[in-house]
Amino acid sequence: MKSLKTTLAVVSLSLLVTACSTPHKLDKRVDAHNYTQVTLPMESSTQEAEPLRTWLGEDISYLYSEDNHTTPIRVNGDQLNVLVLSGGGAKGSFGAGVIKGLHDSNTLPDYSIILA
């Protein structure tokens, strides 16, 4: 009986240690220095376009064309729906979770502009 308990303890400990390991190399991880350069591949099952994404300090002239008075921002119906997220974690981790939830529930397209 003691041998069985010892074996189960060793197997359980081995599984626990294995579950904590990661196949990601440290040079491939996202950190505070490279998070703005990260791009995510679109899943092959979706045909959605990448939302417009702008970082503070970048040129935003693409949001409105003086030449033909157009904008890439789309409005559904007669309302401009804006979602503003604030705070909640390092580098926007709270906002990322909210946006992921909206995407998964197929309500992300309801918003024309999202500020996080």
Backbone hydrogen bonds in HBPLUS format (Angstrom, degrees):
<---DONOR---> <-ACCEPTOR-->    atom                        ^
c    i                          cat <-CA-CA->   ^        H-A-AA   ^      H-
h    n   atom  resd res      DA  || num        DHA   H-A  angle D-A-AA Bond
n    s   type  num  typ     dist DA aas  dist angle  dist       angle   num
A0005-LYS N   A0001-MET O   3.10 MM   4  6.42 158.2  2.15 148.4 153.7     1
A0006-THR N   A0002-LYS O   2.94 MM   4  6.16 157.5  1.99 147.5 154.0     2
A0007-THR N   A0003-SER O   2.89 MM   4  6.07 158.5  1.94 146.1 152.2     3
A0008-LEU N   A0004-LEU O   2.89 MM   4  6.09 164.3  1.91 150.8 155.0     4
A0009-ALA N   A0005-LYS O   2.89 MM   4  6.03 154.3  1.96 145.0 152.4     5
A0010-VAL N   A0006-THR O   2.95 MM   4  6.17 158.8  1.99 149.8 155.0     6
A0011-VAL N   A0007-THR O   2.93 MM   4  6.13 165.0  1.95 153.6 157.8     7
A0012-SER N   A0008-LEU O   2.86 MM   4  5.93 163.3  1.89 147.4 152.7     8
A0013-LEU N   A0009-ALA O   2.92 MM   4  6.02 161.0  1.96 146.3 151.8     9
A0014-SER N   A0010-VAL O   2.90 MM   4  6.04 154.6  1.96 145.3 152.7    10
A0015-LEU N   A0011-VAL O   2.94 MM   4  6.19 159.0  1.98 151.5 156.6    11
A0016-LEU N   A0012-SER O   2.95 MM   4  6.14 154.5  2.01 146.5 153.9    12
A0017-VAL N   A0013-LEU O   2.97 MM   4  6.18 163.7  1.99 151.6 155.0    13
A0018-THR N   A0014-SER O   2.95 MM   4  6.09 159.2  2.00 147.1 153.4    14
A0019-ALA N   A0015-LEU O   2.91 MM   4  6.02 151.1  1.99 144.5 152.0    15
A0020-CYS N   A0017-VAL O   3.21 MM   3  5.28 138.7  2.39  97.5 108.7    16
A0021-SER N   A0018-THR O   3.17 MM   3  5.37 158.5  2.22 105.9 112.5    17
A0028-LYS N   A0025-LYS O   3.03 MM   3  5.47 158.4  2.07 114.3 121.2    18
A0029-ARG N   A0026-LEU O   3.37 MM   3  5.47 168.9  2.38 107.6 110.7    19
A0034-ASN N   A0031-ASP O   3.31 MM   3  5.66 141.4  2.47 106.8 116.0    20
A0037-GLN N   A0034-ASN O   3.12 MM   3  5.59 151.1  2.21 113.4 121.6    21
A0046-THR N   A0043-GLU O   3.11 MM   3  5.67 166.5  2.13 117.7 122.0    22
A0058-GLU N   A0055-TRP O   3.04 MM   3  5.69 160.8  2.08 143.5 143.8    23
A0063-LEU N   A0060-ILE O   3.02 MM   3  5.76 168.3  2.04 122.8 126.4    24
A0064-TYR N   A0061-SER O   3.31 MM   3  5.98 169.5  2.32 117.0 119.8    25
A0065-SER N   A0070-THR O   2.87 MM   5  5.33 161.0  1.90 158.8 163.8    26
A0069-HIS N   A0065-SER O   2.80 MM   4  5.15 120.2  2.16 137.8 150.5    27
A0112-SER N   A0081-ASN O   2.82 MM  31  5.43 144.8  1.94 140.7 151.8    28
A0113-ILE N   A0081-ASN O   3.30 MM  32  6.67 162.5  2.34 152.2 154.9    29
A0083-LEU N   A0113-ILE O   2.92 MM  30  6.38 159.1  1.97 154.5 160.2    30
A0115-LEU N   A0083-LEU O   2.81 MM  32  6.24 160.3  1.85 160.8 167.7    31
A0085-LEU N   A0115-LEU O   2.72 MM  30  6.05 170.8  1.73 168.7 171.7    32
A0096-ALA N   A0092-GLY O   2.92 MM   4  6.13 155.4  1.98 154.3 161.7    33
A0097-GLY N   A0093-SER O   3.19 MM   4  6.35 151.0  2.28 138.8 145.2    34
A0097-GLY N   A0094-PHE O   3.09 MM   3  5.24 119.4  2.48  98.5 112.9    35
A0098-VAL N   A0094-PHE O   3.04 MM   4  6.42 154.4  2.11 151.3 158.7    36
A0099-ILE N   A0095-GLY O   2.91 MM   4  6.10 168.0  1.92 154.5 157.5    37
A0100-LYS N   A0096-ALA O   2.92 MM   4  6.04 155.1  1.98 143.2 150.5    38
A0101-GLY N   A0097-GLY O   2.96 MM   4  6.14 156.3  2.02 143.4 149.7    39
A0102-LEU N   A0098-VAL O   2.91 MM   4  6.22 156.3  1.96 151.9 158.4    40
A0103-HIS N   A0099-ILE O   2.90 MM   4  6.09 155.5  1.96 146.9 154.0    41
A0104-ASP N   A0100-LYS O   2.88 MM   4  6.10 164.7  1.90 152.4 156.3    42
A0105-SER N   A0101-GLY O   3.01 MM   4  6.16 141.8  2.15 141.2 151.0    43
A0107-THR N   A0102-LEU O   2.88 MM   5  5.10 157.5  1.93 157.1 156.5    44
A0108-LEU N   A0102-LEU O   3.20 MM   6  4.83 128.3  2.49 115.5 108.7    45
A0106-ASN N   A0103-HIS O   3.01 MM   3  4.99 158.9  2.05 106.2 111.4    46
A0110-ASP N   A0107-THR O   3.10 MM   3  5.49 157.0  2.15 110.8 118.1    47
A0111-TYR N   A0108-LEU O   3.15 MM   3  5.98 174.4  2.16 127.7 129.5    48
